[in-house]
Amino acid sequence: MSQNPEVEVMLNKMRAGMGEIPTAIEKVAEVDESLLFEHMRSSGYAMPPDGALDTQTRTLVYLAAALAAGSQPCIQAMANKAVMQKIPHDKLMETVKIVRYAMATRIIGEAEPIFNAMR
């Protein structure tokens, strides 16, 4: 673990918000603290405490983006955060269904050249 107390504060804050720290974050804290600081700065920029969205909505948006991107570590982190925030199951399922629909729509859009070829 890092000897830098600022790193420990950041990791403890993440642990409190998500229940556990993604392993990649733990590893980056060990090998390049500056990248961890930049990542946390970016987090604050993207999701400021006084932002327009409430914290549950931010988590659901992040979860949707992680699902669409196929980022398993982010999906797990947001699933953990959803548990910590007590986000209702119906909101989680609606998020999954929206992402599923968006991805299906993407495939239809990308298949347009095929549809043109069949006309």
C-alpha positions, -999 to +999 in steps of 0.1 A: +000+000+000+010+036-005+029+056+022+011+087+010-018+096+035-037+114+007-039+081-013-052+063+018-079+090+023-090+086-014-091+048-012-111+049+021-136+073+005-140+050-025-144+020-001-171+039+018-190+047-013-187+014-031-181-012-004-148-022-020-122-007-043-118-020-078-085-040-080-072-018-109-076+012-086-056-005-059-029-014-084-027+021-099-024+035-064+007+013-059+024+021-092+015+056-101-002+079-076-004+107-100-027+087-123-049+079-092-051+116-084-060+125-120-087+098-121-102+111-089-100+147-102-119+135-133-145+118-111-151+150-094-153+169-127-178+144-142-199+139-110-197+170-088-215+168-055-236+199-065-243+186-100-277+187-117-282+149-112-289+132-079-264+106-067-286+076-077-292+089-112-254+095-116-248+059-106-274+046-130-259+067-159-224+054-150-238+019-149-255+023-183-223+036-198-203+008-183-227-018-196-227-003-231-189-002-231-186-037-217-164-026-188-167-054-163-147-036-135-169-005-139-201-026-140-190-044-108-181-011-091-214+005-100-233-026-089-216-023-056-223+014-054-260+007-062-262-017-033-245+009-010-270+035-022-299+011-019-310+018-054-343-001-059-342-032-081-368-018-105-345+011-113-316-012-119-336-034-142-350-004-161-314+007-166-304-027-179-334-028-203-326+007-216-290-003-223-302-035-240-326-016-262-299+010-271-275-018-280-301-035-301-309-002-319-272+002-326-271-031-344-301-022-365-284+011-374-251-005-382-269-031-404-283-004-427-258-013-455-271-049-453-307-037-456-297-016-486-281-046-502-313-066-498-336-040-514 
